[in-house]
Structure formats: structure tokens, C-alpha cells
Amino acid sequence: MGKHNEFGKLGEEKAVAFLRKNGYKIKRRNYRYLKAEVDIIAQKGDILAIVEVKSRSSNFLEPIAQTVDQKKINLLVMAADRFVTEHDLDVEVRFDIITVLKKGPGFELEHLKDAFYHF
């Protein structure tokens, strides 16, 4: 596994720990449907959070969250719809991004709730 893949997995682990600490139940990780993959599906109360995790070791030129393009959004929406349907859930679906930025020996996480809307 490449170093960037290992770092991405570490970022997902940090995001899962963050969500659990903040009262979310992890329903699924790396959920796949057709060409779509959702990093984390988590639930808190009647809200189902579809979470895209973006990890970086530096801040680059653009904010990490802006790297989620329309094609990725469309895939996330399709996968979320499938997950809700196949599990017959009656929940509000929210699309979030968690950014994980390596800063020295530690990490800085930011949880962007309602990062985008699907309509």
C-alpha cells in the first residue's frame, strides 16, 4: 500500500474516533455502490451523516474541502440514496466533510456539517 493510501486510512481512523467522541454511531465504513464509495456513514439521533474524509499532510494552495467536486458529490448522493433505501431508514440525510490536516506531530480535524446540498 502506498504512503498516501496509508495516510488516507489514518485520516479515516482519526475521523471515526472524532465522530464517536461526539456521539455518532458508525453505521458503515467504505460503503460501495456501483462507482461510488462513502468513507463513513454515521448516525446521531435521526440524522444520517454521509461523511467524506479528506486528509493532507500540508494545506496546499486550496482548502482541502474544496477538492470535493460535483462528480464526487453526485456519486455520494447516489450511494446515500441506495444505503437509505436498502436499510429502509427514516432519517434526515446530511452530507459532511471531515478534513484531517497533519500539523507537526499532531493532527487538526475540522467537521464541516452540511458541506453541500444534493439538489
KAGI-V451532 format. One record per pair of residues at least 24 apart in sequence whose ideal C-beta (glycine too) atoms are under 10 Angstrom apart, sorted by the first residue. I is the first residue (numbers start at 1). J is the second residue. If there is no record, write none. Layout:
# KAGI-V451532
i: [I I]
j: [J J]
This chain:
# KAGI-V451532
i: [3 4 4 4 7 7 7 7 7 8 8 8 8 8 8 9 9 10 10 10 10 11 11 11 11 11 11 11 11 11 11 11 11 11 12 12 12 12 12 12 12 13 13 14 14 14 14 14 14 14 14 15 15 15 15 15 15 15 15 15 15 15 15 15 15 15 15 16 16 16 16 16 17 18 18 18 18 18 18 18 18 19 19 19 19 19 19 19 19 22 24 24 24 24 26 27 27 27 28 28 29 31 31 31 31 32 32 33 33 33 33 33 33 33 33 34 34 34 34 35 35 35 35 36 36 36 36 36 36 36 36 36 36 36 37 37 37 37 38 38 38 38 38 38 38 38 39 39 39 40 40 41 41 41 41 41 41 42 42 42 43 43 44 45 45 46 46 46 46 47 47 47 47 47 47 48 48 48 48 48 48 48 48 48 48 48 49 49 49 49 49 49 49 49 49 49 49 50 50 50 50 50 50 50 50 50 50 50 50 50 50 51 51 51 51 51 51 51 51 51 51 52 52 52 52 52 52 52 52 52 53 53 53 53 53 53 54 54 54 54 54 54 54 55 55 55 55 55 55 55 56 56 56 56 57 57 57 57 58 58 58 59 59 59 59 59 60 63 63 63 64 64 64 64 64 64 64 65 65 65 65 65 65 65 66 67 67 68 68 68 68 68 70 72 73 73 73 73 74 76 76 76 77 77 77 77 78 80 81 93 94]
j: [57 55 56 57 55 56 57 100 102 39 53 54 55 56 100 53 55 55 100 102 107 39 53 54 55 56 57 98 99 100 101 102 107 109 39 40 51 53 55 98 100 53 100 53 55 98 100 102 107 108 109 39 40 42 51 52 53 54 55 96 97 98 99 100 107 109 111 40 42 51 53 98 109 51 53 98 100 107 109 110 111 43 44 49 51 96 98 109 111 111 48 49 51 111 51 83 87 89 83 87 53 79 80 82 83 79 82 75 78 79 80 81 82 83 86 75 78 79 82 71 75 78 79 72 74 75 76 77 78 79 80 81 82 83 72 75 76 79 75 76 78 79 80 82 83 95 76 97 98 96 98 79 80 83 84 87 93 94 96 98 89 91 94 91 92 89 90 91 92 91 92 93 94 96 113 80 83 84 87 89 90 91 92 93 94 95 80 91 92 93 94 95 96 98 111 113 114 76 77 79 80 81 83 84 93 94 95 96 97 115 118 76 94 95 96 97 98 111 112 113 115 76 95 96 97 98 99 112 115 116 96 97 98 99 100 109 97 98 99 100 101 110 112 98 99 100 101 102 107 109 99 100 101 102 100 101 102 103 101 102 103 99 101 102 103 108 101 99 110 112 97 98 99 100 101 110 112 97 98 99 110 112 115 116 97 97 99 95 97 112 115 116 116 116 115 116 117 118 118 115 116 118 116 117 118 119 118 118 118 118 118]
